[in-house]
Amino acid sequence: MVRVSLPAFHLRVFQPHGDLARRHHGHGANMKALSIRQPWAWLIVNGYKDVENRTWSTSVRGTVLIHASKSMTDAEYEEAMAFIRSKYSIRHLADIVPRPHELERGGIVGCAYIQDSVTQYPSPWFTGPHGFALRHANRMPFIPLKGALGFFEAGTLPGVVDRDESTEDLFGGST
């Protein structure tokens, strides 16, 4: 079963009925999360960055929560901005990435679907040696949460719905 987190605007529209309402009313799904430093987490959940670089591969596939790490130094932020400015196809993003004090940190900021773990990827964001190919990224209302290294269990969060046959109509087909 793939787990998917719905952005807040979907939660207001969707009103489950019957068995589905009993299954999901007031309960979220227990999901994995991945801590990512800002501004990279912002770039992912806003749909700009399609791969997360790591030194290790993963067998995790499906939707994971994106946790914005609490720490971010000025040097790390400037290094990220220098990387963005160095790539012709993404340099325009340097003008829209929020300033350090505007970035949410220390909690869940969204979710993304891990499609694959790769050693090569046709994206300006890929630097390797490994990358998690991402799609279907979404912002979520900020949820303060202590992070951890690697993937970690985020617990049960409100507004997270299991994706299965009974909820397929919510998601507009397959991921």
Secondary structure, 3 states (H helix, E strand, C coil): CEEEECCHHHHHHCCCCHHHHHHHCCCCCEEEEEEECCCHHHHHHCCCCCEEEECCCCCCCEEEEEEECCCCCHHHHHHHHHHHHHCCCCHHHHHCCCCHHHCCCCEEEEEEEEEEEECCCCCCCCCCCEEEEEEEEEEEEEEECCCCCCEEEEEECCCEEEECHHHHHHHCCCC
